[in-house]
Amino acid sequence: MKFNLEKMPPNLKVSLKVGNVFAARGGARDSSPKFWVLVAVTKDAGVLIGLNANGEVISGTKYYHHTIQKWPIVGFVKDIESMAFDMEMY
């Protein structure tokens, strides 16, 4: 059995929308992220925070757009763009 993929549209790319949640791949250690949340999109990359199985932030990174667009979206964080944190300066 074989599926002909030649007629598939070339624009089936994942939209880079802040709040998208992706399942993390690899990293067998308990300290490895289980999910990546897209928190910002720059000209050429997406900025992500890594969450553990408890939903705690444990890492951060960035990947180029073309890499993230290959990942399946598993969820979405609603209203993440409206979050604001107050910084106290010392």
Secondary structure as a PSIPRED ss2 file (coil, helix, strand):
# PSIPRED VFORMAT (PSIPRED V4.0)

   1 M C   1.000  0.000  0.000
   2 K C   1.000  0.000  0.000
   3 F C   1.000  0.000  0.000
   4 N C   1.000  0.000  0.000
   5 L C   1.000  0.000  0.000
   6 E C   1.000  0.000  0.000
   7 K C   1.000  0.000  0.000
   8 M C   1.000  0.000  0.000
   9 P C   1.000  0.000  0.000
  10 P C   1.000  0.000  0.000
  11 N C   1.000  0.000  0.000
  12 L C   1.000  0.000  0.000
  13 K C   1.000  0.000  0.000
  14 V C   1.000  0.000  0.000
  15 S C   1.000  0.000  0.000
  16 L C   1.000  0.000  0.000
  17 K C   1.000  0.000  0.000
  18 V C   1.000  0.000  0.000
  19 G C   1.000  0.000  0.000
  20 N E   0.000  0.000  1.000
  21 V E   0.000  0.000  1.000
  22 F E   0.000  0.000  1.000
  23 A E   0.000  0.000  1.000
  24 A C   1.000  0.000  0.000
  25 R C   1.000  0.000  0.000
  26 G C   1.000  0.000  0.000
  27 G C   1.000  0.000  0.000
  28 A C   1.000  0.000  0.000
  29 R C   1.000  0.000  0.000
  30 D C   1.000  0.000  0.000
  31 S C   1.000  0.000  0.000
  32 S C   1.000  0.000  0.000
  33 P C   1.000  0.000  0.000
  34 K C   1.000  0.000  0.000
  35 F E   0.000  0.000  1.000
  36 W E   0.000  0.000  1.000
  37 V E   0.000  0.000  1.000
  38 L E   0.000  0.000  1.000
  39 V E   0.000  0.000  1.000
  40 A E   0.000  0.000  1.000
  41 V E   0.000  0.000  1.000
  42 T C   1.000  0.000  0.000
  43 K C   1.000  0.000  0.000
  44 D C   1.000  0.000  0.000
  45 A E   0.000  0.000  1.000
  46 G E   0.000  0.000  1.000
  47 V E   0.000  0.000  1.000
  48 L E   0.000  0.000  1.000
  49 I E   0.000  0.000  1.000
  50 G E   0.000  0.000  1.000
  51 L E   0.000  0.000  1.000
  52 N C   1.000  0.000  0.000
  53 A C   1.000  0.000  0.000
  54 N C   1.000  0.000  0.000
  55 G C   1.000  0.000  0.000
  56 E C   1.000  0.000  0.000
  57 V E   0.000  0.000  1.000
  58 I E   0.000  0.000  1.000
  59 S E   0.000  0.000  1.000
  60 G E   0.000  0.000  1.000
  61 T E   0.000  0.000  1.000
  62 K E   0.000  0.000  1.000
  63 Y E   0.000  0.000  1.000
  64 Y E   0.000  0.000  1.000
  65 H H   0.000  1.000  0.000
  66 H H   0.000  1.000  0.000
  67 T H   0.000  1.000  0.000
  68 I H   0.000  1.000  0.000
  69 Q C   1.000  0.000  0.000
  70 K C   1.000  0.000  0.000
  71 W C   1.000  0.000  0.000
  72 P C   1.000  0.000  0.000
  73 I E   0.000  0.000  1.000
  74 V E   0.000  0.000  1.000
  75 G E   0.000  0.000  1.000
  76 F E   0.000  0.000  1.000
  77 V C   1.000  0.000  0.000
  78 K C   1.000  0.000  0.000
  79 D C   1.000  0.000  0.000
  80 I H   0.000  1.000  0.000
  81 E H   0.000  1.000  0.000
  82 S H   0.000  1.000  0.000
  83 M C   1.000  0.000  0.000
  84 A C   1.000  0.000  0.000
  85 F C   1.000  0.000  0.000
  86 D C   1.000  0.000  0.000
  87 M C   1.000  0.000  0.000
  88 E C   1.000  0.000  0.000
  89 M C   1.000  0.000  0.000
  90 Y C   1.000  0.000  0.000
